[in-house]
Structure formats: C-alpha cells, structure tokens
Amino acid sequence: MFIDVVTLFPEMFPGPLAGSITGRALSAGLADMRVHDLREWTHDAHRTADDRPFGGGAGMVMTPGPIFEALDDVVGADDAGVVLMTPAGTPFDQEIAKDLAARPQMVIICGRYEGVDERVRGRLTHAVSVGDFVLTGGELPAMIIIDAVLRLVPGVLGDEDSAPSDSFYNGLLDCPHYTRPAVFRGMAVPDVLRRGDHGEVRRWRRKEALRRTRALRPDLLTRAQLSDEDKALLREIEEEERERTQ
Ligand code: JB8
C-alpha cells in the first residue's frame, strides 16, 4: 500500500514508525510511506500555509490552496483514502482501520493550528480524531493511524504477532493474560489456565473478556455481536456481581 503524509513538520516522520513491526514493514516494501512538506505547495516568499479566521477570533486556520494542490499531486488511486487528522473528526476505530487497509493508497493530512479551512472536507474520505484531548497537531495521531493500518496489511504481522485475539479484533476488550511464574509475590495464576483443558480455557477467556468489557467499556458490549454462549456467560457474570455486592 502507498501511504502519503502531508504535513508542515515532515522531520517528525518516520519517527517511531521506523522501529519494530512498522519499521520492518516499511523497509521490506510491504508499504511505501512518502512524507510531503505542505510548504512545497505554497507560492509566496514566506511559504504561508495558514491565515486569520474569517469572522475574527484567536488562532490561525490552514488555508485551502496548498492542501488542494497537494491532494491534486499526491492522490493517485480513485479509491484512495484521504484522511484529515482533526479533533473534530470521527473517533478512529478498528472498523476505520480495516476500511483504510483495504485501499491501495492512504493520504493523511496532518492538521495544525485551530483547524483547516472547511472547504477541504469535500476532498476527504475520512476526518478522524484519535481521542478527546487537545494535541499540538495531527502528526502523532497520523502515526497512530499508520500503525493500526499497517498491521492489517497482509504479510506485516509475523506468526508470533497475533492479530485475531487482539482487543477490538472481535469488538471486545481482550481477556487477561498470564505467563510464568505461576505464583508471583503471592499472586497466583488462575488454576483453569494451568490445568490444560483447552475447552475450559477458551470459555474462561471469553468470559473474562466479556467481564472486562462490561466493566470498562459497556458501549462496546451494546454494539458487539454476542453469541448465545456469550449471553449465558454475561448472565453468569451478572449473577456473580450480584453475589459480590450483596
Ligand atoms: C490539534 O485527536 B486528533 C487530533 C488532535 C489535534 C489535531 C489533529 C488531530 C490538531 N489537535 O486526532
């Protein structure tokens, strides 16, 4: 896949993407990341990419001209994803990651300042946020999107880097994990994991994933596709919760 980043701070890339699984994916040619300085598409001596907001007020707005010209030059495929990183976007999630990973090209525009001229929206397939907090710009969010998308590209994950059981892969938080030692500072690993009954282990993991999701992310539970077994496990959890709080 082709990944194109349009930014006022190209020196921030590849940054952390040069390491680990993403670094290997890029150096192995499984994806080709090109980083573009938005100022290449400015035409004045000061290479201006922002301006004062119509209507007045504090802060600067990224002007549409350089962004439109950058997209004219950079967007190749007609089913390319064109993504603006903005706090006023859709919360990024695994569904958006899958959508973007299925495309031949992803172009990410990193927002800065108070925002981007609204007329840019018409050139986008996605406007996404990575969470409800204020950042300095869209560069770090763009790296999050690239990481999440790259790991869905075939060949990027080795056998040891599991995708199917990850949190959110099936719409639930992942179950708790344990490794040796069996007892650490007086804290024991649940017996079921040490007995080696694979059916019991699978059921325990599903139940604990449901328990954790119910406690921490009830919004995910209402959207998840729950099997009859899941519903039975949730009833057990609710009964255990009633007993615990009596
Ligand atoms: C300033 O949450 B985000 C995001 C936040 C930002 C900017 C861009 C993106 C620019 N704050 O994805």
py3Dmol code that shows the C-alpha trace and the ligand (Angstrom):
import py3Dmol

protein = """\
ATOM      1  CA  MET A   1       0.000   0.000   0.000  1.00  0.00           C
ATOM      2  CA  PHE A   2       1.064   3.571  -0.620  1.00  0.00           C
ATOM      3  CA  ILE A   3       0.968   5.896   2.391  1.00  0.00           C
ATOM      4  CA  ASP A   4       1.346   9.624   1.765  1.00  0.00           C
ATOM      5  CA  VAL A   5       1.664  12.041   4.691  1.00  0.00           C
ATOM      6  CA  VAL A   6       1.091  15.753   4.092  1.00  0.00           C
ATOM      7  CA  THR A   7       2.477  17.800   6.978  1.00  0.00           C
ATOM      8  CA  LEU A   8       4.092  21.105   7.961  1.00  0.00           C
ATOM      9  CA  PHE A   9       6.570  19.082  10.062  1.00  0.00           C
ATOM     10  CA  PRO A  10       7.975  16.352   7.771  1.00  0.00           C
ATOM     11  CA  GLU A  11      11.004  15.932  10.077  1.00  0.00           C
ATOM     12  CA  MET A  12       8.691  14.258  12.616  1.00  0.00           C
ATOM     13  CA  PHE A  13       8.438  11.202  10.285  1.00  0.00           C
ATOM     14  CA  PRO A  14       9.068   8.284  10.265  1.00  0.00           C
ATOM     15  CA  GLY A  15       9.773   8.818  13.986  1.00  0.00           C
ATOM     16  CA  PRO A  16       8.586   5.809  15.966  1.00  0.00           C
ATOM     17  CA  LEU A  17       7.291   4.145  12.784  1.00  0.00           C
ATOM     18  CA  ALA A  18      10.946   3.357  11.921  1.00  0.00           C
ATOM     19  CA  GLY A  19      11.069   0.799  14.723  1.00  0.00           C
ATOM     20  CA  SER A  20       9.513  -2.569  15.444  1.00  0.00           C
ATOM     21  CA  ILE A  21       6.897  -4.162  13.185  1.00  0.00           C
ATOM     22  CA  THR A  22       6.077  -0.969  11.284  1.00  0.00           C
ATOM     23  CA  GLY A  23       9.757  -0.316  10.558  1.00  0.00           C
ATOM     24  CA  ARG A  24      10.152  -3.836   9.167  1.00  0.00           C
ATOM     25  CA  ALA A  25       7.011  -3.447   7.041  1.00  0.00           C
ATOM     26  CA  LEU A  26       8.339  -0.206   5.548  1.00  0.00           C
ATOM     27  CA  SER A  27      11.877  -1.468   4.932  1.00  0.00           C
ATOM     28  CA  ALA A  28      10.529  -4.739   3.464  1.00  0.00           C
ATOM     29  CA  GLY A  29       8.453  -2.761   0.955  1.00  0.00           C
ATOM     30  CA  LEU A  30       5.097  -4.095   2.201  1.00  0.00           C
ATOM     31  CA  ALA A  31       4.097  -0.453   2.302  1.00  0.00           C
ATOM     32  CA  ASP A  32       5.736   2.626   0.860  1.00  0.00           C
ATOM     33  CA  MET A  33       5.489   5.761   3.026  1.00  0.00           C
ATOM     34  CA  ARG A  34       6.184   9.098   1.378  1.00  0.00           C
ATOM     35  CA  VAL A  35       6.311  12.221   3.538  1.00  0.00           C
ATOM     36  CA  HIS A  36       5.466  15.573   1.919  1.00  0.00           C
ATOM     37  CA  ASP A  37       6.148  19.075   3.228  1.00  0.00           C
ATOM     38  CA  LEU A  38       2.926  21.041   2.713  1.00  0.00           C
ATOM     39  CA  ARG A  39       5.031  24.170   2.156  1.00  0.00           C
ATOM     40  CA  GLU A  40       6.119  22.710  -1.210  1.00  0.00           C
ATOM     41  CA  TRP A  41       2.668  23.756  -2.428  1.00  0.00           C
ATOM     42  CA  THR A  42       2.864  27.354  -1.169  1.00  0.00           C
ATOM     43  CA  HIS A  43       3.758  30.120  -3.605  1.00  0.00           C
ATOM     44  CA  ASP A  44       4.761  33.151  -1.530  1.00  0.00           C
ATOM     45  CA  ALA A  45       8.212  34.052  -0.180  1.00  0.00           C
ATOM     46  CA  HIS A  46       7.150  33.226   3.385  1.00  0.00           C
ATOM     47  CA  ARG A  47       5.711  29.844   2.322  1.00  0.00           C
ATOM     48  CA  THR A  48       2.469  30.667   4.145  1.00  0.00           C
ATOM     49  CA  ALA A  49       0.140  27.753   4.852  1.00  0.00           C
ATOM     50  CA  ASP A  50      -2.211  29.440   7.345  1.00  0.00           C
ATOM     51  CA  ASP A  51      -4.233  32.635   7.682  1.00  0.00           C
ATOM     52  CA  ARG A  52      -6.515  34.527  10.106  1.00  0.00           C
ATOM     53  CA  PRO A  53     -10.058  33.212  10.510  1.00  0.00           C
ATOM     54  CA  PHE A  54     -12.932  34.968   8.735  1.00  0.00           C
ATOM     55  CA  GLY A  55     -15.205  36.370  11.435  1.00  0.00           C
ATOM     56  CA  GLY A  56     -12.291  37.121  13.705  1.00  0.00           C
ATOM     57  CA  GLY A  57     -11.032  35.405  16.816  1.00  0.00           C
ATOM     58  CA  ALA A  58      -7.838  33.865  18.075  1.00  0.00           C
ATOM     59  CA  GLY A  59      -5.747  31.299  16.252  1.00  0.00           C
ATOM     60  CA  MET A  60      -4.907  30.571  12.657  1.00  0.00           C
ATOM     61  CA  VAL A  61      -6.583  28.372  10.066  1.00  0.00           C
ATOM     62  CA  MET A  62      -4.797  26.215   7.492  1.00  0.00           C
ATOM     63  CA  THR A  63      -5.525  27.768   4.123  1.00  0.00           C
ATOM     64  CA  PRO A  64      -7.142  25.548   1.449  1.00  0.00           C
ATOM     65  CA  GLY A  65      -4.854  26.314  -1.523  1.00  0.00           C
ATOM     66  CA  PRO A  66      -1.737  24.286  -0.608  1.00  0.00           C
ATOM     67  CA  ILE A  67      -3.839  21.375   0.675  1.00  0.00           C
ATOM     68  CA  PHE A  68      -5.906  21.194  -2.551  1.00  0.00           C
ATOM     69  CA  GLU A  69      -2.754  21.359  -4.671  1.00  0.00           C
ATOM     70  CA  ALA A  70      -1.026  18.720  -2.556  1.00  0.00           C
ATOM     71  CA  LEU A  71      -4.003  16.393  -2.991  1.00  0.00           C
ATOM     72  CA  ASP A  72      -4.107  17.114  -6.751  1.00  0.00           C
ATOM     73  CA  ASP A  73      -0.490  15.921  -6.971  1.00  0.00           C
ATOM     74  CA  VAL A  74      -0.409  13.128  -4.403  1.00  0.00           C
ATOM     75  CA  VAL A  75      -3.736  11.304  -4.688  1.00  0.00           C
ATOM     76  CA  GLY A  76      -3.315   8.603  -7.333  1.00  0.00           C
ATOM     77  CA  ALA A  77      -5.825   5.785  -6.976  1.00  0.00           C
ATOM     78  CA  ASP A  78      -9.505   6.745  -7.290  1.00  0.00           C
ATOM     79  CA  ASP A  79     -10.316   4.588  -4.256  1.00  0.00           C
ATOM     80  CA  ALA A  80      -7.522   6.191  -2.206  1.00  0.00           C
ATOM     81  CA  GLY A  81      -8.365   7.006   1.410  1.00  0.00           C
ATOM     82  CA  VAL A  82      -7.939  10.732   2.031  1.00  0.00           C
ATOM     83  CA  VAL A  83      -7.819  11.310   5.763  1.00  0.00           C
ATOM     84  CA  LEU A  84      -7.689  14.543   7.738  1.00  0.00           C
ATOM     85  CA  MET A  85      -6.471  14.283  11.330  1.00  0.00           C
ATOM     86  CA  THR A  86      -8.617  16.666  13.355  1.00  0.00           C
ATOM     87  CA  PRO A  87     -10.057  16.770  16.883  1.00  0.00           C
ATOM     88  CA  ALA A  88     -13.415  17.499  15.163  1.00  0.00           C
ATOM     89  CA  GLY A  89     -13.393  14.117  13.392  1.00  0.00           C
ATOM     90  CA  THR A  90     -14.972  10.686  13.852  1.00  0.00           C
ATOM     91  CA  PRO A  91     -13.288   8.735  16.668  1.00  0.00           C
ATOM     92  CA  PHE A  92     -10.795   6.388  14.990  1.00  0.00           C
ATOM     93  CA  ASP A  93     -11.586   2.704  15.485  1.00  0.00           C
ATOM     94  CA  GLN A  94     -10.725  -0.723  14.102  1.00  0.00           C
ATOM     95  CA  GLU A  95     -13.528  -0.523  11.507  1.00  0.00           C
ATOM     96  CA  ILE A  96     -11.953   2.606  10.005  1.00  0.00           C
ATOM     97  CA  ALA A  97      -8.538   0.901  10.143  1.00  0.00           C
ATOM     98  CA  LYS A  98      -9.943  -2.057   8.139  1.00  0.00           C
ATOM     99  CA  ASP A  99     -11.559   0.284   5.609  1.00  0.00           C
ATOM    100  CA  LEU A 100      -8.268   2.126   5.054  1.00  0.00           C
ATOM    101  CA  ALA A 101      -6.168  -1.070   4.943  1.00  0.00           C
ATOM    102  CA  ALA A 102      -8.329  -2.391   2.071  1.00  0.00           C
ATOM    103  CA  ARG A 103      -7.367   0.570  -0.156  1.00  0.00           C
ATOM    104  CA  PRO A 104      -4.324   0.843  -2.465  1.00  0.00           C
ATOM    105  CA  GLN A 105      -3.382   4.280  -1.101  1.00  0.00           C
ATOM    106  CA  MET A 106      -3.915   6.291   2.084  1.00  0.00           C
ATOM    107  CA  VAL A 107      -3.188  10.033   2.098  1.00  0.00           C
ATOM    108  CA  ILE A 108      -3.095  11.607   5.568  1.00  0.00           C
ATOM    109  CA  ILE A 109      -3.269  15.365   6.085  1.00  0.00           C
ATOM    110  CA  CYS A 110      -1.962  16.465   9.464  1.00  0.00           C
ATOM    111  CA  GLY A 111      -3.964  19.383  10.838  1.00  0.00           C
ATOM    112  CA  ARG A 112      -2.269  22.139  12.817  1.00  0.00           C
ATOM    113  CA  TYR A 113      -3.324  25.443  14.361  1.00  0.00           C
ATOM    114  CA  GLU A 114      -7.011  25.972  15.189  1.00  0.00           C
ATOM    115  CA  GLY A 115      -8.117  23.887  12.235  1.00  0.00           C
ATOM    116  CA  VAL A 116      -8.311  23.520   8.494  1.00  0.00           C
ATOM    117  CA  ASP A 117     -10.463  25.568   6.113  1.00  0.00           C
ATOM    118  CA  GLU A 118     -13.814  23.768   5.940  1.00  0.00           C
ATOM    119  CA  ARG A 119     -13.717  23.575   2.122  1.00  0.00           C
ATOM    120  CA  VAL A 120     -11.041  20.873   2.444  1.00  0.00           C
ATOM    121  CA  ARG A 121     -13.723  18.496   3.774  1.00  0.00           C
ATOM    122  CA  GLY A 122     -15.044  17.998   0.252  1.00  0.00           C
ATOM    123  CA  ARG A 123     -11.768  16.320  -0.763  1.00  0.00           C
ATOM    124  CA  LEU A 124     -11.764  13.807   2.119  1.00  0.00           C
ATOM    125  CA  THR A 125     -12.981  10.261   2.539  1.00  0.00           C
ATOM    126  CA  HIS A 126     -12.431  10.474   6.325  1.00  0.00           C
ATOM    127  CA  ALA A 127     -11.971  13.096   9.056  1.00  0.00           C
ATOM    128  CA  VAL A 128     -10.748  11.270  12.147  1.00  0.00           C
ATOM    129  CA  SER A 129      -9.725  12.021  15.715  1.00  0.00           C
ATOM    130  CA  VAL A 130      -7.699   9.745  17.981  1.00  0.00           C
ATOM    131  CA  GLY A 131      -9.434  10.895  21.148  1.00  0.00           C
ATOM    132  CA  ASP A 132     -10.956  13.650  23.187  1.00  0.00           C
ATOM    133  CA  PHE A 133      -7.855  15.550  24.173  1.00  0.00           C
ATOM    134  CA  VAL A 134      -6.002  18.531  22.795  1.00  0.00           C
ATOM    135  CA  LEU A 135      -2.774  17.979  20.900  1.00  0.00           C
ATOM    136  CA  THR A 136      -0.352  20.289  19.126  1.00  0.00           C
ATOM    137  CA  GLY A 137      -1.113  18.830  15.728  1.00  0.00           C
ATOM    138  CA  GLY A 138      -2.170  15.810  13.722  1.00  0.00           C
ATOM    139  CA  GLU A 139       1.306  14.297  13.243  1.00  0.00           C
ATOM    140  CA  LEU A 140       1.267  11.974  16.273  1.00  0.00           C
ATOM    141  CA  PRO A 141      -2.357  10.962  15.524  1.00  0.00           C
ATOM    142  CA  ALA A 142      -1.298  10.207  11.916  1.00  0.00           C
ATOM    143  CA  MET A 143       1.380   7.842  13.230  1.00  0.00           C
ATOM    144  CA  ILE A 144      -1.283   6.036  15.264  1.00  0.00           C
ATOM    145  CA  ILE A 145      -3.451   5.600  12.156  1.00  0.00           C
ATOM    146  CA  ILE A 146      -0.468   4.356  10.120  1.00  0.00           C
ATOM    147  CA  ASP A 147       0.480   1.824  12.822  1.00  0.00           C
ATOM    148  CA  ALA A 148      -3.079   0.488  13.090  1.00  0.00           C
ATOM    149  CA  VAL A 149      -3.478   0.245   9.298  1.00  0.00           C
ATOM    150  CA  LEU A 150      -0.044  -1.235   8.573  1.00  0.00           C
ATOM    151  CA  ARG A 151      -0.598  -4.175  10.908  1.00  0.00           C
ATOM    152  CA  LEU A 152      -3.648  -5.128   8.823  1.00  0.00           C
ATOM    153  CA  VAL A 153      -1.639  -5.225   5.585  1.00  0.00           C
ATOM    154  CA  PRO A 154      -1.028  -8.886   4.596  1.00  0.00           C
ATOM    155  CA  GLY A 155       2.495 -10.022   5.497  1.00  0.00           C
ATOM    156  CA  VAL A 156       3.176  -7.287   8.075  1.00  0.00           C
ATOM    157  CA  LEU A 157       2.433  -9.405  11.140  1.00  0.00           C
ATOM    158  CA  GLY A 158       4.593 -12.471  11.773  1.00  0.00           C
ATOM    159  CA  ASP A 159       3.048 -15.602  13.293  1.00  0.00           C
ATOM    160  CA  GLU A 160       4.081 -14.525  16.777  1.00  0.00           C
ATOM    161  CA  ASP A 161       2.350 -11.125  16.485  1.00  0.00           C
ATOM    162  CA  SER A 162      -1.232 -12.268  16.829  1.00  0.00           C
ATOM    163  CA  ALA A 163      -3.955 -10.212  15.186  1.00  0.00           C
ATOM    164  CA  PRO A 164      -7.105 -12.321  15.685  1.00  0.00           C
ATOM    165  CA  SER A 165      -7.156 -12.250  19.515  1.00  0.00           C
ATOM    166  CA  ASP A 166      -6.195  -8.582  19.900  1.00  0.00           C
ATOM    167  CA  SER A 167      -8.517  -6.244  21.737  1.00  0.00           C
ATOM    168  CA  PHE A 168     -11.165  -4.891  19.320  1.00  0.00           C
ATOM    169  CA  TYR A 169     -10.471  -7.519  16.662  1.00  0.00           C
ATOM    170  CA  ASN A 170     -13.734  -9.153  17.765  1.00  0.00           C
ATOM    171  CA  GLY A 171     -15.268  -5.999  19.203  1.00  0.00           C
ATOM    172  CA  LEU A 172     -14.464  -6.794  22.854  1.00  0.00           C
ATOM    173  CA  LEU A 173     -11.564  -5.955  25.128  1.00  0.00           C
ATOM    174  CA  ASP A 174      -9.034  -8.779  25.317  1.00  0.00           C
ATOM    175  CA  CYS A 175      -9.025 -11.238  28.236  1.00  0.00           C
ATOM    176  CA  PRO A 176      -6.337 -11.082  30.978  1.00  0.00           C
ATOM    177  CA  HIS A 177      -3.012 -12.770  30.162  1.00  0.00           C
ATOM    178  CA  TYR A 178      -0.506 -14.536  32.427  1.00  0.00           C
ATOM    179  CA  THR A 179       2.935 -16.024  31.997  1.00  0.00           C
ATOM    180  CA  ARG A 180       5.438 -17.634  34.390  1.00  0.00           C
ATOM    181  CA  PRO A 181       5.951 -17.693  37.322  1.00  0.00           C
ATOM    182  CA  ALA A 182       2.749 -19.460  38.411  1.00  0.00           C
ATOM    183  CA  VAL A 183       2.897 -17.557  41.704  1.00  0.00           C
ATOM    184  CA  PHE A 184       4.441 -14.081  41.726  1.00  0.00           C
ATOM    185  CA  ARG A 185       4.748 -12.167  45.014  1.00  0.00           C
ATOM    186  CA  GLY A 186       1.877 -14.193  46.397  1.00  0.00           C
ATOM    187  CA  MET A 187      -0.359 -13.628  43.350  1.00  0.00           C
ATOM    188  CA  ALA A 188      -1.363 -16.905  41.682  1.00  0.00           C
ATOM    189  CA  VAL A 189      -2.289 -17.504  38.052  1.00  0.00           C
ATOM    190  CA  PRO A 190      -5.935 -18.729  37.787  1.00  0.00           C
ATOM    191  CA  ASP A 191      -5.982 -22.544  38.115  1.00  0.00           C
ATOM    192  CA  VAL A 192      -8.049 -23.021  34.947  1.00  0.00           C
ATOM    193  CA  LEU A 193      -5.132 -21.703  32.835  1.00  0.00           C
ATOM    194  CA  ARG A 194      -2.728 -24.247  34.379  1.00  0.00           C
ATOM    195  CA  ARG A 195      -4.951 -27.320  34.125  1.00  0.00           C
ATOM    196  CA  GLY A 196      -4.614 -27.559  30.329  1.00  0.00           C
ATOM    197  CA  ASP A 197      -8.298 -28.184  29.488  1.00  0.00           C
ATOM    198  CA  HIS A 198      -8.459 -26.205  26.247  1.00  0.00           C
ATOM    199  CA  GLY A 199     -12.255 -26.039  26.190  1.00  0.00           C
ATOM    200  CA  GLU A 200     -12.318 -24.648  29.725  1.00  0.00           C
ATOM    201  CA  VAL A 201      -9.517 -22.198  28.900  1.00  0.00           C
ATOM    202  CA  ARG A 202     -11.403 -20.908  25.835  1.00  0.00           C
ATOM    203  CA  ARG A 203     -14.614 -20.444  27.863  1.00  0.00           C
ATOM    204  CA  TRP A 204     -12.734 -18.694  30.721  1.00  0.00           C
ATOM    205  CA  ARG A 205     -11.021 -16.318  28.298  1.00  0.00           C
ATOM    206  CA  ARG A 206     -14.287 -15.409  26.591  1.00  0.00           C
ATOM    207  CA  LYS A 207     -15.978 -14.863  29.946  1.00  0.00           C
ATOM    208  CA  GLU A 208     -13.178 -12.637  31.274  1.00  0.00           C
ATOM    209  CA  ALA A 209     -13.154 -10.644  28.017  1.00  0.00           C
ATOM    210  CA  LEU A 210     -16.891 -10.090  28.486  1.00  0.00           C
ATOM    211  CA  ARG A 211     -16.437  -9.226  32.185  1.00  0.00           C
ATOM    212  CA  ARG A 212     -13.713  -6.691  31.431  1.00  0.00           C
ATOM    213  CA  THR A 213     -15.630  -5.132  28.523  1.00  0.00           C
ATOM    214  CA  ARG A 214     -18.797  -4.869  30.654  1.00  0.00           C
ATOM    215  CA  ALA A 215     -16.843  -3.133  33.444  1.00  0.00           C
ATOM    216  CA  LEU A 216     -14.658  -0.798  31.389  1.00  0.00           C
ATOM    217  CA  ARG A 217     -16.371  -0.349  28.012  1.00  0.00           C
ATOM    218  CA  PRO A 218     -20.111  -1.078  28.223  1.00  0.00           C
ATOM    219  CA  ASP A 219     -20.515   0.935  24.997  1.00  0.00           C
ATOM    220  CA  LEU A 220     -18.631  -1.834  23.141  1.00  0.00           C
ATOM    221  CA  LEU A 221     -20.877  -4.554  24.591  1.00  0.00           C
ATOM    222  CA  THR A 222     -24.024  -2.971  23.214  1.00  0.00           C
ATOM    223  CA  ARG A 223     -22.511  -2.991  19.704  1.00  0.00           C
ATOM    224  CA  ALA A 224     -20.811  -6.428  19.832  1.00  0.00           C
ATOM    225  CA  GLN A 225     -22.240  -9.465  18.049  1.00  0.00           C
ATOM    226  CA  LEU A 226     -22.955 -11.745  21.019  1.00  0.00           C
ATOM    227  CA  SER A 227     -23.491 -15.496  20.628  1.00  0.00           C
ATOM    228  CA  ASP A 228     -25.903 -17.488  22.804  1.00  0.00           C
ATOM    229  CA  GLU A 229     -22.866 -18.647  24.807  1.00  0.00           C
ATOM    230  CA  ASP A 230     -21.799 -15.019  25.316  1.00  0.00           C
ATOM    231  CA  LYS A 231     -25.250 -14.149  26.610  1.00  0.00           C
ATOM    232  CA  ALA A 232     -25.131 -17.098  29.032  1.00  0.00           C
ATOM    233  CA  LEU A 233     -21.669 -16.032  30.224  1.00  0.00           C
ATOM    234  CA  LEU A 234     -22.927 -12.457  30.770  1.00  0.00           C
ATOM    235  CA  ARG A 235     -25.790 -13.797  32.890  1.00  0.00           C
ATOM    236  CA  GLU A 236     -23.211 -15.696  34.991  1.00  0.00           C
ATOM    237  CA  ILE A 237     -21.168 -12.508  35.360  1.00  0.00           C
ATOM    238  CA  GLU A 238     -24.228 -10.514  36.407  1.00  0.00           C
ATOM    239  CA  GLU A 239     -25.123 -13.188  38.980  1.00  0.00           C
ATOM    240  CA  GLU A 240     -21.538 -13.149  40.328  1.00  0.00           C
ATOM    241  CA  GLU A 241     -21.728  -9.364  40.511  1.00  0.00           C
ATOM    242  CA  ARG A 242     -24.977  -9.544  42.491  1.00  0.00           C
ATOM    243  CA  GLU A 243     -23.393 -12.028  44.941  1.00  0.00           C
ATOM    244  CA  ARG A 244     -20.278  -9.884  45.277  1.00  0.00           C
ATOM    245  CA  THR A 245     -22.172  -6.676  46.040  1.00  0.00           C
ATOM    246  CA  GLN A 246     -24.675  -8.232  48.489  1.00  0.00           C
TER     247      GLN A 246
END
"""
ligand_1 = """\
12
JB8
C -4.652 19.771 17.065
O -7.313 13.853 18.161
B -6.686 14.106 16.960
C -6.103 15.461 16.607
C -5.940 16.430 17.566
C -5.419 17.663 17.182
C -5.057 17.930 15.870
C -5.217 16.946 14.931
C -5.743 15.706 15.303
C -4.579 19.248 15.810
N -5.159 18.812 17.885
O -6.635 13.100 16.035
"""
view = py3Dmol.view(width=600, height=400)
view.addModel(protein, "pdb")
view.setStyle({"model": 0}, {"cartoon": {"style": "trace"}})
view.addModel(ligand_1, "xyz")
view.setStyle({"model": 1}, {"stick": {}})
view.zoomTo()
view.show()
